[in-house]
């Protein structure tokens, strides 16, 4: 079974839910599309890892509620103690940063500024979630077994990542500000010249 399958089992181990709700829950740890989740749920149901029941809705089609089975719990518990795979990060912004010398100073600033704005919005969203988590925690005993605690620790990680990348972007911006537009243009022209020499054009 792939990692998405274990993410599904991990979510259902906390609460039974519909496929639509499941996709929303997965967003915090292993984002996936409905087109990925529903076919996998069918496979997992055939393997007796999850079970489902139809729930009647007024004025709407019946919906399926999925739950983890004992076999699914055992599968999840066995997977939990295995060594995690090395994380893979694919972010087109990193490719753009690697090639940032190809644009002028204004374009470089715009690229980084847009990223900072995106990260700032994501950071604000996570901070709001954490405030809600912590307010609820004050009203009852909270520990690592609590359902909300699991989402809380992932939100805290997201906050740290967003804060660190915003700092990294500001560090890049400081270098862009120190580099005048003439240097950007000379850099692009120099690479074009090297390419022409290699191709035998000049």
N, C-alpha and C positions, 0 to 999 in steps of 0.2 A: 504493500500500500504506500502511496506517496505522502508527502508531508501535509498536503491539504486534508487528506483523510484523517490524519492524527489531530489536525487543528479542529476538524469537525467533531471528532470524538471528545476532545478536550472541552469544547463548548457545550456539547450535549451532556457531559458529565456533571455540569453545573445545573442546567435547566433543560427541560424539553422545550422545543420551539418549532416554528414553521420554517420552511426553507428560506422565506424572505427574511425572517428575523435572524436566521442563522448567518446569512450573508452580512447583515449589519454587525453582528457580534464579531465575525471574523475580521472585520476592518481593523481592529486594534492589534492583531497579531499576524494574520496571514491573509491579506486582501484577496478576494476571489470574485469572479463574476457568477451570476446566476447560471449561465451556460456551463460553467465548470462544476458548480456545486450539485445541481440536480441530477446529472448523470452519475456522479460519484455516489450520491446518496442511494440511488437505485442499486448500484453494485454492492455497496456496503450492507444494504438491506438483504440482498440475496445471500450475502456471506454471514448473515445473522449478527452483524456488528451493531446494527441499529434496527429499530422497529418503528412503525408509524401507525397512526390511526386517523381516520377522517373526522373532522369536526364540522358540524353543520353551522352555517352562518346565515343570518337573516338578510335576504336580498342580495346575497353574494354566493359564488360557488363554494362548495365545501373546501376546506383547506386541510392539508396533512400536517400533523404534529409529529415530529420525530423525537425519539428517545434512545438513549444508549442502552445496550443489553449487557448482561453480565459478561458475555464473551467479548463485547466491545471494551468494557472496563479493563478486563484482563489484558487485552491487546494494547491498550493505552498505557497501563502500568508497566508492562514489559518494555515498551518503547521508551518510556520516560527515563529509564536508567541506562539506556545506550548512549554512546558518545555522539554528540551533536555534530552534524556536518558543518564544514566551514561556511560562513555566510557569504552570499554572492550579492554584490551591490551593482545594479545597473541603473545609472542616472545620466541622462543625456546632458545635464548641466555640467557634469565633470568633463565630458568631451569638449563642450564649448569653452570651458576654462583652460583646457589643454591647448586649445587653438586660439586663445584670446588675442595673441599677438597679431592675428590676421585682420583685426578690425581697428577702427580708429578709437581715440580716447573716449569720445562721447558714447559710441556704441558699446565699448567695454563697460563704461559706468552704468549704462542702461541695463545691460545684462545682469550685472551684480545687484543693482538696486531692485530690480524686479524680483530677484531671488530673495532678497532680504524682506521685501514686502510680503511675499508668499509665506516665508518662514515665520514672520511676525504674526500673521493671521492664524497659522497653525498653532503657534505657541500660545496665543490668546485663548484659542479653543480648548487646548489641553489644560491650561491654568484654571479655566472655568470649571472643567470637569473635576479637577483636584479639589477645588473649594467645596464642591458639592459632596465629594467623597469624605472629606475631612469633617464637614458639618454633620454628616450622618454618623460618622465614627464616634463623635462626642456623645451621641444619644444612646449608644449601646456598646457592649464589649466587642472589640474588634481584634481579630488575630489572623494568622496566615490561612486559616481554614475558611474565613469569611468569603462569600462570593464576590463582594465588591472589592475586597483587598486585591484580588487577582488583576482586576482592571486598573486599580489604583497604581500598582507597581509598574504596569506597562505605561500608564500615562506619565508617571514620574520619569521614566526612561525617555519617553518622547520629548518631554520638556528639556531634559539635559541635552539631548541630541540637537534640538532646535536652537537652544542657547549657544551651544558650541559652534554650530555652523554659521549662525549670525555673526559671531565673533570672528570666525574664519573669513567670512565675506567682507567684513569691515577691514580686516587685515589686508586682503587683496585690494580693496578700494584705496587704501593708503598708498600702495605701490602704484596704482593707476594714476592717482593724483600727483605723484612725484615724477611720473613719466609724461613729458609733454607730447603733443600730437605729432610733432616732427619725428620723434623717435619711433612712434608707431608706424608712420608712413615709410621711414627708412627701413624698418624691420621687414615690412611687406615687400618693399622693392628689392631688398637684398635676397630674399628667398626666391622671388621671381627670376632674378638674375642667375642664381645658382641653378635653378631648374632649366633655364635656357642653355646654360653652359653644358649641363649634363646631356641635354637633347641635341647638342651640336648646332643650335640655332645661331649662336653668335661665337 
